[in-house]
Amino acid sequence: MTSTDSPTATAVPRPGLRDRLRRERYLLSLVLWLDDDYPSAERRALVAQLRGELDAAAADTSMREAVTSLGPARRLAAEYSGLLDAGRPRWGLGAAAAAAWLLLCLAATAVFASALWQVAPAAGPEGVTARLLWAELTVVNSPGESSLGWREGFPWTLLVTLVVFLVAARAWRAAPALRRRAVEA
């Protein structure tokens, strides 16, 4: 009886645990340096390609030499990022800036409400009302009731969040790309 389970000549042997950890540490560092500028689908494809190339190179030498031959992850990420269209919007950066703005608003509101909470018992059962930027906060802190109220006429917080997102993402960079697609279609 003969076996048909013979390994193919082109198969790359699977590296050991230490080599896989070294490879994944390098690739993770590369992904972190690529950050949001590099499109996620292309980043995943790049990492998969580099993983295969590192495994193939490590089969000839060692994983340490294969990783070293690529150079520092920061420099490699800068080279790959340099190949991208400089006029691309940075949606991830815009989302991070908008989230930071909302967290800042939340923190300011919490500190302001805490200060109002301290003076509310002296204001009586109606509580104390004060303005923070474009919103009005009412805090009641009495033996019978504890509450925090928020009233805002126009949703300025959301409008400012949208502006922060668009500016940080450099959304105007998407317009030429949209025009090129319309002309090509």
Stockholm file with secondary structure:
# STOCKHOLM 1.0

chainA/1-185         MTSTDSPTATAVPRPGLRDRLRRERYLLSLVLWLDDDYPSAERRALVAQLRGELDAAAADTSMREAVTSLGPARRLAAEYSGLLDAGRPRWGLGAAAAAAWLLLCLAATAVFASALWQVAPAAGPEGVTARLLWAELTVVNSPGESSLGWREGFPWTLLVTLVVFLVAARAWRAAPALRRRAVEA
#=GR chainA/1-185 SS CCCCCCCCTTCCCCCCHHHHHHHHHHHHHHHHHHGGGSCHHHHHHHHHHHHHHHHHHHHHSCHHHHHHHHCCHHHHHHHHHHTSCTTCCCHHHHHHHHHHHHHHHHHHHHHHHHHHHHHHHHHCTTCEEEEETTEEEEEEESSSCEEEEEECSSCHHHHHHHHHHHHHHTGGGHHHHHHHHHHHC
#=GC SS_cons         CCCCCCCCTTCCCCCCHHHHHHHHHHHHHHHHHHGGGSCHHHHHHHHHHHHHHHHHHHHHSCHHHHHHHHCCHHHHHHHHHHTSCTTCCCHHHHHHHHHHHHHHHHHHHHHHHHHHHHHHHHHCTTCEEEEETTEEEEEEESSSCEEEEEECSSCHHHHHHHHHHHHHHTGGGHHHHHHHHHHHC
//
